Amino acid sequence: MVQRTHLTGARVVLPDGVVDNGRVTVEGTRITAAGPAAGTAAGPAAGIAAGGTAAGPAAGSAGGPAAGPAAGHAAGPAAGSTAGPATGSAADSASGGGGERVLDLAGGWIVPGFVDLHVHGGGGASFSAGTPEEALTAIGTHRRHGTTTMLASTVTGDLDDLARQAAALSELVEQGELAGIHFEGPFISPHRCGAHQPSLLRAPDPADVRKLVDAARGTARMMTLAPELPGGLESVRLLAESGVLAAVGHTDSTYESTLEAVEAGATVATHLFNAMPSLLHRAPGPVAALLEDERITVELINDGTHLHPAVLGLAFHRAGADRVAFITDAMGAAGMSDGRYPLGPMEVEVKDGVARISDGPTAGSIAGSTLTLDRAFRRAVTVDGLGVEAAVRALSVTPARVLGIADRVGSLEPGKDADLVVLDDDFRLRGVMRRGTWVVHPELG
């Protein structure tokens, strides 16, 4: 008999609004109901239940750009879903044993599990190591901070080495540990290389782009490139035709050439503002082109280091929550103390939580972040002044839509994976559930 777990008493963020004194019911690995607690009047969002009726929208409706599954829908694992065992998890499971369990989370919040489009590592480990052990350490670190779905981002390297990394990481995608692979480099501008090794950069020859996509064996989800380089636009078209997200980033592109990339099929802006020309009144550059086009989802690193709060606010309010994806761009030091860490072939020193290249021609450059998405969420609400619902869109709903897996993750709806985060009334992480299993138990920590 599958246990049914009722999470009650918290404010629950649903696709159509916040329910005070809400309830989320989990059976096995799926959400089966979400809405007001029994006997409680519905708040701004009506409750929804699998196989039942709702006072508000039809059960399972998404109310946003990413439509959710029909009520009671029990789809099997989908490409890019995050099924599978969670590293460092299992304080308690909603799928173990039988009967009913009620967990009172009064005073807190329940939000969807976070989705990270851009993360290089964590817990002292890096996806660029190309080993399952390091990858699982990084995955486990970010899961404990609320990220239940993530891409594995690589760093510029030799093509053969990147192909080897992709082959190794693809197995974890197939096992459901990762949602896909993101290649950041080597097809980026030497003038905007940031923490990437300049000597390993190259123009995006479509044959080389194809080599990496093929090495990922159908698990490549995104590639960042500089479209102004020779072969750039042709490579954008190749990626779009192959079902891989083409992201504009680490680029010295002009406003006009960026628009060409969008017309060719680019749909994502890699960490907008960072590693690209600044927005100027006579030379708007890629920032203006990417912000103004409704087809583009913009990544933002909300760690207080990469972007001034006023700049983040400008981008967020221009693009809107439906086009913003908060990312970590985290390297191996995420979840760790200050010290020295590898980032691909580069060495990084972390001081006061800020990672910078320690040696070589790019010494001093910011090298990713040590951010986790629970901190990004809290900062969005308590520092940047964003509403909770807007923060949920930027950390869960929008990135899930971008990855094409919004039918499984990104919102609290019946039939979707039981991926959720419990926060206290000060928006600090209290619990994490992934596919019905507690990674961080709200009672045990």
N, C-alpha and C positions, 0 to 999 in steps of 0.2 A: 504494500500500500504506500502510495506516495504521500509524503507529509505536505500539509497545507500550512503555510506560514503567513500570518497577517501582521503587517507592519502598520501600527496605528499611532494616532495622536500627533503626528508631525504635520507641518505644512508641506503639501505635495505639489510639485510643479508638473502640471500636465500640459499637453500641447495647446490647450485653449485658456490656460490661466492657472492660478494658484488656488488650491483647496485647503482651507484651514481645517485642522483636525481631520486630516485625510487618512486614507487607508490604501495600502498596496498589498495585494495578495499574490503569493508566489507558490506555484506547485511545480516540483521538479526544477527544470531549468528555465521555465517560462513565467511571465507575468500573466495572471488570469483575471485580475480585476484591479482597477485604480480609480479612486474617487473619494467622496465623503465617507467618513466612518458611518457604520450603521446607526440610523436614528438621528443623523446630523443633516441639517439643511445644506444643500449644495452651495458652494461659494461661487466665484467667478467662472469656474470650469465645472461642468457637470461630470459626475463619475461615469466610468465606462467599465463594462464587465464582459468577459468572453461569453458569447452565447446568450447574452441578456439584452435588456433595453437600457437606454440612458435618458436622463432628463434633458440632456443637452444634445450635442452632435451625435450622429450615428456611432455606435460602438466601433472603436478602432480607427476613427477618423483622425487625421493628423493635425489639421488646422494650420498647417504651415506648408513650406515648399516640398517637404518630404512626406509623402503619404504613407501612413502606417498600414499594417496588415488588417484584413477584415477581422472582426471579433471572432475569437475562437480559432483563428487560423493556426495550424500547427505545421508550419513549413519545416523541412529538414534543413541541415546545414547548407548555407549558401557560400559562394566564393567570397572570401574576404570576411566571413563571420569570425567571431572570436571564440568559437567553441574550443574546449580542451582544458586540461588541468592547469590550474593557476600556480605558478611558482610561489612558494612561501605562503600558501593559503591554508584554509580549512580549519578555522577555529570552530565553525559550526556549519551545517549544511541544511538548506531548506528541502533537499531531496533525500535526506537520510531518514530512516525510520518511517513511522506512519502517524496518522492522526492530525490533530490541529495544534498549532502553536501561535500565541499572540505575543508580540514584542512591542512594548509601549515605548515610543520614541518622542514623547511629549516635549515640546519646547524646541524641537529641532526641525530640520528640513530634509526632505527626500527629493533628490534630483537625479536625472539620468546619469549613468556612467559616462565619464569623459572620453572623447575621441581625439587622438593626437595625430595629425597628418605629418608631423615633422619632428622626429626624435632620433638622436644618434646613439644614445646609451644612457647608463645610469647605474648607481650602485657600484661604481668602480669598474664597470664593464662597458664594452663598446660593440655595436653591431658590426663595425668594420673589422673586428677580429675574425669574423667568419666562422666562429665555432658555436655549436648549440649551447655550450655551457655559459659562455659570456652573454649570448643573446638572452637566455632564460634569466640570467641575473638582472639584466637591464629591464626585461619585461616585468619581472617580479617587483622590482623597485618602483616602477611607475604604477603598477596595479595597486600597490599599497598606498599610493597617493591619489587613487581615484580613476586612473586611466584604464578603462576596461577594454578599449580597442585602440590599436596603434599601428602605424606603419613603421618599418625599420628603415632609417635613413643611412645611406652610406656617405663616405667622404671621398673626394678626389683621390684617385690612385691609378696605378697601372691598369690598363684595360683587362688584361688576363687575370689580375688579382681581383678586380671588381666582379668579373664573371664568376670567379671561384666563390666569392662572398655571396653573390646572388644565388648560386646553386645551393649553397648551404642554408641560407635564409629561406629559400623557397620551401624547404621541407617543413619548417616551422609554420609557414603560411598554410601548407596543406594539412598540417595537424591542428590548425585553428588557433595557434598561439599568437600569430600576427595577422593583420588584415592585408598585408602586402608589403612591397618593397618600394622605396623612394630613392632614386639615384640623384644625389646632389653633387654635380661635377662628374666627369672632368670637363664638360662642354660649357665652360663659363669664361667670362672675360678676365684676362690677366690684370686689367685695370681695376677690377672690383672683386678680387679673389678672396678677400677676407682671410679666413683661417685655412684656406686650401693651398696646397703646395704649388707654387707657381710653375715649377719645372715640369709638372705632370699635367698641366692644362693642355687642352687641344680643341680645335674647332669641331663643331658637331657634324662630322661626316655621317651621312645617313647609314652607311654600312657599319660604322662603329656603334651608332645608336641601336641599330638592329641587333648587333652582337650582344649587347647588354640585355635588351628586351628578351631575346631568345634564351639567354643564359638563365633568366629568372623563371623560365618554364611556365609562363602564363600568370605569374604572381607579381609582375611589375605593375604598380598602380600609378606612379608619378615619376617624372623626370624634370629636374630643373636645368634650364639652359639659357644662354644669352642669345637671343634670336638675331642680333645684328652681326654675329660671326658668320663666316662663309659656311653655307649648308644649314644655317639656322632655321630659316623658314621651311625649307624642305623637310628638315627633321621634325619640326612642329607638326607638319601635315602627316608625316609618317606615324608619329606618336598618336595623333588623333584618330587616324585610320586603324591603329592597332588597339584602340581602347585604353590607351595609357594617357593619363593627365599630363598635358604639357604645361609646365610652370615657368613663368618668366622670372629670372632671378640672377643675382651676381652678374648684373648686366650694365653696360655703358650705353644702352640703347637710348635713342631720342624718342620724343613723343610720337613722331610719325612712324618710326620703325616698330615701336611697340604696338601701335594700332595695326600694322601689317601682321604682326604675330598673332594678335587676337583674331583677325580675319582668317588667318591660316589655321586656327583651332586652339590656341592657348586659352586656358580657362582658370588658371591659378596664378596669383602673385606670391612668389616666395618671399617671406618676411619683408613685407612692404616697408619702404624707406631705407632698410639696411642693405648695404652692398649694391647700391644703385645711385645714380645722380640725384641730387636734391631737387625739390620742387622750387623752381625760380619763376619770377613773374614774366620773363621773356623766353625762358627755356623750361617749359613745364615737365619735360622728360617723361620717364615711364610712370612716375607716381600719378600724375594727373590722368594719363591714358588708362591706367589700370583701375583707378578709383571711379572714373566716370562711366565705365562700360559695365552694364548690368550682367554681362556674361562672365565676369571675372569674380572669383572668390579671393579675398585678400587675407593672407596670413599676417598675424600680428603677434609679436613677442611681448607679453605684458609682465615684464619682470622689474620695471622701474629703471632698468639700465639701458636697454636697447631703444626705448622710446620715451620721450617726455610725455607726461600725462595729457598735456594739451594737444600734442600731435596724435596720440592714440585716440583722444576724443574726437578730433577733427576727422580722422579716417573712419572711426566707427559711425559717427553720425552722418557722414557723407555716403558710405556704402550701406549702412544698416546692418542689423544683426543677422539678416538672412544671407549676407555676403561676406561676413567676417568669420574667420576661424582662428581662435586663439591657439597658438602652438607653444611648445617648449623650446624647440631647437636644442634640446638638452644634450650635453655630452656626458662622458662617464662619471663626472664629478657630481651629477645630480644625486641628491640623497646622501652625499658624503661630506667630509670636512675639507678645509683648504689643503692644498698640496699640489703635486705635479701629476698629470695624467696624460695618456696618449690620446690623440684625436687623429685617426688614420696614421699617416707617416709623421705627423707633427707632434711636438711636445707642448703641453699647455700647463700654465701655472694658474692656480685658483687662489685668489686672495680676497678676503671679505665677500666670498660668494661669487665673485666676478672672474670669469675664465678669459685668459689672454694668451696668445702665442708667446712662448718664452724665448725663442731663438730664431735666427734666420732673417730673411728679407722682410717678412711680415710680422716681426716681433712687435708686441704691443697691441696687435689687432685683437678685438673681441672675438673669442672662439666659441661660438654657440653660447649656451647658458647652463646654469645649474638649477633651472626652474623645474617645478612640478606643477601639474595643472590644478591641484587643490589650492596652491598659493596664487595661481593666476586668477582663479575664480574669486577667492577672497579679496584680492586686490581690486578686481573689477568692480565689486560691490562697495567695498569700504573706502577705497581711495579714488577710483575713477568715477564713482557716482552712477554706475550703470544699475539698472533694475535687475532683480534676480532672474526674471524671465529672459531678458536680453542676454545675460551672462550664460544661461543654459543654452540658448541658441548658438552662441559663439563657441561654446566648449563641447556641445553634444549634437544638437540638431543639424547645424550647418555642415560640420565636417562629415557627419554620417551621410548626408545627402550628396556631398561632393564625391565620396567613395562609392556611392551607389548601393549602400547597404542600409538605408533608412527603413527598409521593411523589417529589419531585424534589431537594430540598435539605434540609440540617439534620443529616444523618448520613452516615457512610461506609459505603455499601452498594452492591452491584452494581446497575447500571441507573440509578443517580442521577447527577446532574451531578458532574463532577470538580471540586468546590469544596472546597478544603482549606487548612489553615494549618499550617505547620511552625514549631515552637517549639524553642528550645534547652533545656538541662536546667535553666535558671533561668527558664523560661517567657517569654523574650523572643522577639519575632517574628524568624523567620529566613527564612521564605518564604511566599508566597501563590500558590495556583493557583485560577483560575476557569475553569470549563468546559474544562479540559485545557490551558490556557495559563498560563504563569508570569507573574504580575503582578510579583511579587518573587521572583527566583530564589534558592534557598537557597545556591547556590555563588557567586553574583555580588553579592547584596544589592541 
